Amino acid sequence: MSSPALPIIAIVGRPNVGKSTLFNRYAGWRKALVEDRPGVTRDRIACEVEVEDRRVLIVDTAGLDPEAEIGLASAVQAQAWSAIQDADAILWVTDAQAGVLPDDEDLARTLRRTAKPVTLAVNKVDIPAHADRVGEFHGLGFERTRGVSAEHGPGAWDALEELVALLPAAEGDAPEEDPGLRIAVVGRPNVGKSSLVNRLADAERVVVSDVPGTTRDAIDVVLERDGQRYTLVDTAGLRRVGRRHEVTERVSALMTVRALERADVALLLIDADEGFTDQDARVARLTRDRGVPALVLANKWDLLRGSERADVVRDGIARGLRFMPDAPVRTISAKNGSGIDPLFDAVRALHETAQRRIPTARLNEWLQDATSRHEPAMAQRGSRKRPLKFFYATQTGVRPPTFQLFCTEPSAVQPAYKRFLENRLRETFDLAGTPVRLQLKARSKKRGKRRR
């Protein structure tokens, strides 16, 4: 069974009002940030944050283009409605210096239709003299309206804490129908996600039910195979959002995050005929960032002609996924069914890998062998260098496998050496396909002291 999904707070608003600046403040400024790992680039649009002892997922829906071909008003509405449908609460950002614009009034009418909590953050109140500008925004009709400065900080965390306090209490362990293994089918628009879901469901002819999912365009398809129950979490239908890539990326990302929050395993689809793209990489990063094991599927393989073209596509996928080279890659055709039959076996194998527990004794044998074969760089303390020593390791969690490694100076461990340890860990214990979390900790100074 998947762990409960985190509440999602979506940051929405017009272009250039400071949404991404506010997101970056939440993502990187506060010490309570839950996730801050290498491999998550500046393109990241989701971050996990702890607010008032509660963990939430902040999603940035920035990137709407005022000159978008589908029109600004339509683009704003599409973004807003997607955020409303997929998020649990809305942080609406406006620009105090620009004042209330017609697009703000249009978005206000949209947001008033939802029963979900909404806080209006009037941004760019950077000095006390700007505070009077907030009054104009009270006319939009939102009780929770406060001035903030995303650039300098005042009011930013107050607005978020106020919004988190309004979220419903976390659900308890209420019994529900067993969904089996949840499989998120993710990818950029038009790669064949719906075709794959239909192929997997139709091939079985034992679909138990079609249940509306948590997003506007998602459908959960429940089926059984060889006595195992599966729920396919489909994120199809994203191409309705619009033609401009930036709009599509930001709106579809929220749906992808929601699907991954509910998943045990992800099927990441790539259009082999088009080749690997930057947006494929963004979806892949989201998948790894959320800790979900992933099977990469190069769909439409039947459209490729010639071994040279196939080699070029394989090389492109390998280069694009160099930040997760352990992910297994399969070639399929959702249209004609080639490569589909083994997918369920691969999904079960990935799920088992993500749940694997390694005995502490074997783990410490691995650590001793890895650090003796390739010693870490010396730790610099002032003008002196000291050996950096690793003492022992223990596994603290699964899904994804999480390990604590105790050493003399965790902050001195170079990112390259941490990647080396992660790669050695994958090779030694066959952890391909699943994210692995390494947490470095200093050994307690009290450990090993003798009593007098």
C-alpha positions as CSV (number, residue, x, y, z in Angstrom):
1,M,0.0,0.0,0.0
2,S,1.3,3.5,-0.9
3,S,2.0,5.9,1.9
4,P,-0.6,8.8,2.2
5,A,0.0,11.5,-0.4
6,L,1.2,14.8,0.8
7,P,-1.1,17.8,0.6
8,I,-0.4,19.9,-2.5
9,I,-0.3,23.7,-2.4
10,A,-0.2,25.2,-5.9
11,I,1.3,28.7,-6.5
12,V,-0.7,30.4,-9.2
13,G,-1.0,33.9,-10.8
14,R,-0.2,36.1,-13.7
15,P,3.3,36.0,-15.4
16,N,6.1,38.1,-13.7
17,V,4.4,38.6,-10.3
18,G,7.1,36.6,-8.5
19,K,5.7,33.1,-8.3
20,S,9.0,31.4,-8.9
21,T,10.8,33.7,-6.6
22,L,8.4,32.8,-3.8
23,F,8.7,29.1,-4.7
24,N,12.5,29.4,-4.5
25,R,12.3,31.0,-1.1
26,Y,10.2,28.1,0.2
27,A,12.4,25.5,-1.6
28,G,15.9,26.7,-0.5
29,W,15.8,29.3,2.2
30,R,14.3,27.7,5.2
31,K,16.2,25.1,7.2
32,A,13.1,23.0,7.6
33,L,13.3,22.0,3.9
34,V,12.7,18.2,3.8
35,E,14.2,17.4,0.5
36,D,17.4,19.1,-0.8
37,R,19.4,16.7,-2.9
38,P,21.8,16.9,-5.8
39,G,20.3,16.1,-9.2
40,V,17.4,18.4,-8.8
41,T,18.0,21.3,-11.2
42,R,16.7,24.8,-11.4
43,D,13.8,23.4,-13.5
44,R,12.4,21.7,-10.5
45,I,8.7,22.7,-10.0
46,A,7.9,20.8,-6.8
47,C,9.5,20.8,-3.3
48,E,8.7,19.1,-0.1
49,V,8.6,21.5,2.9
50,E,7.8,21.2,6.6
51,V,5.4,23.9,7.8
52,E,4.3,24.0,11.5
53,D,5.2,20.3,11.9
54,R,3.3,19.3,8.8
55,R,4.9,18.2,5.5
56,V,3.4,19.6,2.3
57,L,4.3,19.7,-1.4
58,I,4.7,23.1,-2.9
59,V,4.2,23.2,-6.7
60,D,5.2,26.2,-8.9
61,T,2.9,26.7,-11.8
62,A,4.9,29.6,-13.3
63,G,5.8,30.0,-16.9
64,L,2.6,31.3,-18.6
65,D,3.5,33.5,-21.6
66,P,1.6,36.8,-22.0
67,E,1.9,36.3,-25.8
68,A,0.8,32.7,-25.8
69,E,-1.0,31.8,-29.0
70,I,-4.1,30.6,-27.1
71,G,-4.5,34.0,-25.4
72,L,-3.5,35.1,-21.9
73,A,-7.0,34.9,-20.5
74,S,-7.4,31.3,-21.7
75,A,-4.0,30.3,-20.5
76,V,-4.6,31.8,-17.1
77,Q,-7.9,30.0,-16.8
78,A,-6.3,26.7,-17.9
79,Q,-3.6,27.0,-15.3
80,A,-5.9,28.0,-12.6
81,W,-8.4,25.3,-13.2
82,S,-5.7,22.6,-13.4
83,A,-4.3,23.9,-10.1
84,I,-7.7,24.0,-8.5
85,Q,-8.5,20.4,-9.5
86,D,-5.2,18.9,-8.5
87,A,-4.2,20.9,-5.5
88,D,-5.5,20.9,-1.9
89,A,-4.9,24.6,-1.4
90,I,-4.1,27.6,-3.6
91,L,-1.5,30.4,-2.9
92,W,-2.5,33.1,-5.4
93,V,0.3,35.6,-6.1
94,T,-0.3,39.2,-7.4
95,D,1.9,42.2,-8.0
96,A,1.4,45.1,-5.6
97,Q,3.3,47.5,-7.8
98,A,1.2,46.7,-10.9
99,G,-2.0,47.0,-9.0
100,V,-5.2,45.0,-9.8
101,L,-5.4,44.2,-13.5
102,P,-8.2,42.8,-15.5
103,D,-6.5,39.4,-15.6
104,D,-6.4,39.4,-11.8
105,E,-10.2,40.0,-11.8
106,D,-10.7,37.2,-14.2
107,L,-8.7,34.8,-12.1
108,A,-10.5,36.0,-8.9
109,R,-13.8,34.9,-10.4
110,T,-12.3,31.5,-11.2
111,L,-10.9,31.0,-7.7
112,R,-14.1,32.0,-6.0
113,R,-15.8,29.0,-7.4
114,T,-13.7,26.6,-5.4
115,A,-14.3,25.5,-1.9
116,K,-10.5,24.9,-1.4
117,P,-8.5,27.2,0.8
118,V,-7.1,30.2,-1.1
119,T,-4.7,32.8,0.2
120,L,-4.0,36.0,-1.8
121,A,-0.3,37.0,-1.5
122,V,0.2,40.5,-2.7
123,N,3.9,40.4,-3.7
124,K,6.5,43.1,-4.0
125,V,5.6,44.8,-0.8
126,D,9.4,45.3,-0.3
127,I,9.4,48.3,2.0
128,P,6.8,49.6,4.6
129,A,5.8,52.4,2.2
130,H,4.4,49.8,-0.2
131,A,2.0,48.3,2.4
132,D,-0.8,50.7,1.5
133,R,-1.0,49.1,-2.0
134,V,-2.4,45.9,-0.5
135,G,-5.7,47.6,0.3
136,E,-6.7,47.7,-3.4
137,F,-6.5,43.9,-3.6
138,H,-9.1,43.4,-0.8
139,G,-11.7,44.4,-3.3
140,L,-11.1,41.0,-5.0
141,G,-13.1,39.5,-2.2
142,F,-10.6,37.1,-0.5
143,E,-10.6,37.1,3.3
144,R,-7.0,36.0,3.5
145,T,-5.1,38.8,1.7
146,R,-1.7,39.8,2.9
147,G,1.3,41.7,1.6
148,V,4.5,39.7,1.1
149,S,8.0,40.2,-0.3
150,A,9.2,37.1,-2.1
151,E,12.5,38.8,-2.7
152,H,13.3,39.8,0.9
153,G,11.1,37.5,2.9
154,P,8.6,39.5,5.0
155,G,5.2,37.9,5.1
156,A,6.1,35.0,2.8
157,W,6.2,32.3,5.4
158,D,3.2,33.8,7.3
159,A,1.1,33.5,4.2
160,L,2.1,29.8,3.7
161,E,1.7,28.9,7.4
162,E,-1.8,30.5,7.4
163,L,-2.7,28.4,4.3
164,V,-1.4,25.1,5.7
165,A,-3.4,25.7,8.9
166,L,-6.5,25.6,6.8
167,L,-5.8,22.2,5.3
168,P,-8.0,19.3,6.4
169,A,-6.5,17.0,9.1
170,A,-4.4,14.1,7.7
171,E,-6.5,11.1,7.0
172,G,-6.2,8.2,9.4
173,D,-6.0,4.6,8.6
174,A,-9.6,4.2,7.4
175,P,-10.1,1.0,5.6
176,E,-10.4,1.2,1.8
177,E,-10.5,-1.1,-1.1
178,D,-7.1,-2.6,-1.8
179,P,-5.7,-0.9,-4.9
180,G,-2.9,-3.4,-5.3
181,L,0.2,-2.0,-6.9
182,R,-0.3,1.5,-8.1
183,I,1.4,2.2,-11.4
184,A,1.7,5.9,-12.6
185,V,1.8,6.2,-16.3
186,V,3.7,9.5,-16.9
187,G,5.3,11.4,-19.7
188,R,5.0,14.5,-21.8
189,P,1.9,15.0,-24.0
190,N,1.4,12.8,-27.0
191,V,3.8,10.0,-26.1
192,G,1.1,7.4,-26.0
193,K,0.1,7.2,-22.3
194,S,-3.6,6.6,-23.0
195,S,-2.8,4.1,-25.7
196,L,-0.6,2.1,-23.2
197,V,-3.3,2.2,-20.5
198,N,-5.9,1.0,-22.9
199,R,-3.6,-1.7,-24.2
200,L,-2.8,-3.0,-20.7
201,A,-6.5,-2.9,-19.7
202,D,-7.9,-4.4,-22.9
203,A,-5.3,-7.2,-23.0
204,E,-6.5,-8.5,-19.7
205,R,-10.2,-8.3,-20.3
206,V,-10.7,-8.4,-16.5
207,V,-11.0,-4.7,-15.7
208,V,-12.6,-4.5,-12.3
209,S,-13.7,-0.9,-12.5
210,D,-13.0,2.5,-14.1
211,V,-12.9,5.1,-11.2
212,P,-12.4,8.8,-11.7
213,G,-9.0,9.8,-10.4
214,T,-7.9,12.7,-8.4
215,T,-7.2,15.0,-11.4
216,R,-9.5,16.5,-14.1
217,D,-8.2,14.3,-16.9
218,A,-6.9,11.2,-15.0
219,I,-8.6,7.9,-14.8
220,D,-7.7,5.0,-12.5
221,V,-8.0,1.7,-14.2
222,V,-8.1,-1.3,-11.8
223,L,-7.3,-4.7,-13.2
224,E,-5.9,-8.1,-12.2
225,R,-3.2,-10.3,-13.7
226,D,-2.0,-13.6,-12.5
227,G,-3.7,-13.1,-9.2
228,Q,-2.1,-9.7,-8.6
229,R,-4.2,-6.5,-8.5
230,Y,-3.0,-3.3,-10.2
231,T,-4.2,0.2,-10.4
232,L,-3.1,2.2,-13.4
233,V,-3.0,5.9,-12.6
234,D,-3.3,7.5,-16.0
235,T,-2.3,11.2,-16.6
236,A,-3.5,11.3,-20.2
237,G,-5.3,14.2,-21.8
238,L,-2.7,16.9,-21.2
239,R,-2.6,18.0,-24.8
240,R,-5.9,19.8,-24.3
241,V,-4.1,22.5,-22.3
242,G,-2.7,24.4,-25.2
243,R,0.0,24.5,-27.9
244,R,2.7,26.5,-26.2
245,H,5.3,24.2,-24.5
246,E,5.9,26.3,-21.4
247,V,2.2,26.4,-20.6
248,T,1.9,22.6,-21.1
249,E,5.0,21.8,-19.0
250,R,3.9,23.7,-16.0
251,V,0.3,22.6,-16.0
252,S,1.0,19.0,-16.8
253,A,3.7,18.9,-14.1
254,L,1.1,19.3,-11.4
255,M,-0.8,16.3,-12.7
256,T,2.4,14.3,-12.8
257,V,3.3,15.1,-9.3
258,R,-0.1,14.1,-8.1
259,A,0.1,10.8,-9.9
260,L,3.6,10.0,-8.6
261,E,2.4,10.8,-5.0
262,R,-0.1,8.0,-5.3
263,A,2.3,5.5,-7.1
264,D,4.4,2.5,-6.1
265,V,6.0,2.3,-9.6
266,A,6.1,4.6,-12.6
267,L,6.1,3.8,-16.2
268,L,7.9,6.7,-17.9
269,L,6.9,6.9,-21.6
270,I,9.2,8.5,-24.3
271,D,8.3,8.9,-27.9
272,A,11.0,6.9,-29.7
273,D,10.1,8.4,-33.0
274,E,10.7,11.9,-31.8
275,G,13.7,11.0,-29.6
276,F,14.5,12.1,-26.0
277,T,13.7,15.7,-25.2
278,D,14.3,18.2,-22.4
279,Q,10.7,17.8,-21.2
280,D,11.3,14.0,-21.0
281,A,14.2,14.7,-18.7
282,R,12.0,17.0,-16.5
283,V,9.4,14.3,-16.0
284,A,12.1,11.8,-15.2
285,R,13.6,14.1,-12.6
286,L,10.2,14.5,-11.0
287,T,9.9,10.7,-10.9
288,R,13.2,10.3,-9.2
289,D,12.7,13.3,-7.0
290,R,9.5,11.8,-5.6
291,G,11.3,8.6,-4.8
292,V,9.3,6.4,-7.2
293,P,11.1,3.5,-9.0
294,A,10.7,3.9,-12.7
295,L,10.6,1.7,-15.8
296,V,11.5,3.8,-18.9
297,L,9.5,2.8,-22.0
298,A,10.5,3.9,-25.5
299,N,7.1,3.8,-27.1
300,K,6.4,3.8,-30.9
301,W,9.5,1.7,-31.5
302,D,7.7,0.2,-34.5
303,L,8.0,3.5,-36.3
304,L,11.8,3.4,-36.3
305,R,13.4,2.2,-39.5
306,G,16.9,0.8,-39.5
307,S,19.3,-0.2,-36.8
308,E,21.3,3.0,-37.1
309,R,18.2,5.1,-36.2
310,A,17.5,2.8,-33.3
311,D,21.1,3.2,-32.0
312,V,20.8,6.9,-32.2
313,V,17.6,6.9,-30.2
314,R,19.1,4.6,-27.6
315,D,22.1,6.8,-27.2
316,G,19.9,9.9,-26.9
317,I,17.9,8.2,-24.1
318,A,21.1,7.2,-22.3
319,R,22.5,10.8,-22.5
320,G,19.2,12.3,-21.4
321,L,19.0,10.0,-18.4
322,R,22.6,10.2,-17.3
323,F,21.4,11.5,-13.9
324,M,19.6,8.1,-13.4
325,P,21.6,5.6,-15.6
326,D,20.4,2.7,-13.5
327,A,16.8,3.0,-14.8
328,P,15.8,0.0,-16.9
329,V,14.8,0.9,-20.5
330,R,12.3,-1.2,-22.6
331,T,11.2,-0.7,-26.2
332,I,7.5,-1.1,-26.8
333,S,4.6,-0.3,-29.1
334,A,1.4,0.5,-27.4
335,K,-0.3,0.5,-30.8
336,N,0.6,-3.1,-31.8
337,G,1.3,-4.5,-28.4
338,S,5.0,-5.4,-28.9
339,G,7.0,-5.5,-25.7
340,I,3.9,-5.1,-23.5
341,D,3.5,-8.6,-22.0
342,P,6.7,-8.5,-19.8
343,L,5.8,-5.1,-18.3
344,F,3.9,-6.5,-15.3
345,D,6.8,-8.8,-14.3
346,A,9.1,-5.8,-14.5
347,V,6.8,-3.7,-12.4
348,R,6.7,-6.3,-9.7
349,A,10.5,-6.7,-9.8
350,L,10.9,-2.9,-9.4
351,H,8.4,-2.8,-6.5
352,E,10.3,-5.6,-4.7
353,T,13.6,-3.8,-5.3
354,A,12.3,-0.6,-3.8
355,Q,11.2,-2.6,-0.7
356,R,14.4,-4.5,-0.2
357,R,16.1,-4.5,3.2
358,I,19.8,-5.2,3.5
359,P,21.1,-6.8,6.7
360,T,23.3,-4.4,8.6
361,A,26.2,-6.8,8.6
362,R,26.3,-7.0,4.8
363,L,25.8,-3.3,4.6
364,N,28.9,-2.6,6.7
365,E,30.9,-5.1,4.7
366,W,30.0,-3.2,1.6
367,L,30.9,0.2,3.3
368,Q,34.3,-1.1,4.4
369,D,35.1,-2.5,0.9
370,A,33.9,0.6,-0.9
371,T,35.9,3.1,1.2
372,S,39.0,0.9,1.2
373,R,38.9,0.6,-2.6
374,H,38.4,4.3,-3.1
375,E,39.2,6.5,-0.1
376,P,37.4,9.9,0.3
377,A,39.2,13.1,-0.1
378,M,40.8,14.7,3.0
379,A,38.6,17.0,5.0
380,Q,39.8,20.6,5.1
381,R,39.7,22.3,8.5
382,G,41.3,25.7,8.4
383,S,44.8,25.3,7.1
384,R,44.9,21.6,8.1
385,K,43.7,18.5,6.3
386,R,42.4,15.5,8.2
387,P,41.4,12.0,7.0
388,L,37.7,11.6,6.5
389,K,36.6,8.3,8.0
390,F,33.4,6.2,7.6
391,F,32.4,4.1,10.6
392,Y,29.2,2.2,9.9
393,A,26.0,2.2,7.9
394,T,22.4,1.2,8.6
395,Q,19.2,1.1,6.5
396,T,16.5,3.4,7.9
397,G,13.7,2.9,5.3
398,V,12.3,1.5,2.1
399,R,10.4,2.9,-0.9
400,P,12.9,4.3,-1.6
401,P,15.7,2.4,0.1
402,T,17.2,4.9,2.6
403,F,20.5,4.5,4.4
404,Q,22.4,6.4,7.1
405,L,26.2,6.5,6.8
406,F,28.1,7.7,9.9
407,C,31.4,9.5,9.3
408,T,33.7,12.0,10.9
409,E,32.6,15.1,8.9
410,P,29.5,14.7,6.7
411,S,29.8,18.3,5.3
412,A,33.3,17.4,3.9
413,V,32.0,14.5,1.8
414,Q,32.2,15.6,-1.9
415,P,29.1,15.1,-4.1
416,A,31.2,13.0,-6.5
417,Y,32.2,10.7,-3.6
418,K,28.6,10.4,-2.5
419,R,27.6,9.4,-6.1
420,F,30.4,6.8,-6.0
421,L,29.0,5.3,-2.9
422,E,25.4,5.3,-4.3
423,N,26.6,3.6,-7.5
424,R,28.6,1.0,-5.6
425,L,25.5,0.4,-3.4
426,R,23.4,-0.2,-6.4
427,E,25.9,-2.6,-8.0
428,T,26.5,-4.6,-4.9
429,F,22.8,-5.1,-3.9
430,D,21.1,-4.9,-7.3
431,L,19.1,-1.7,-6.6
432,A,18.8,-0.7,-10.3
433,G,15.7,1.3,-11.1
434,T,14.8,2.6,-7.7
435,P,15.9,5.9,-6.2
436,V,18.4,5.5,-3.3
437,R,18.8,8.0,-0.5
438,L,22.1,8.3,1.3
439,Q,22.0,10.4,4.5
440,L,25.4,11.3,6.0
441,K,25.6,11.8,9.7
442,A,28.3,12.5,12.2
443,R,29.0,9.8,14.8
444,S,27.9,10.8,18.3
445,K,30.8,12.1,20.4
446,K,29.5,10.1,23.3
447,R,29.9,6.8,21.4
448,G,32.6,4.7,22.8
449,K,33.5,6.8,25.8
450,R,34.3,4.9,28.9
451,R,32.8,5.7,32.3
452,R,35.3,6.6,35.0
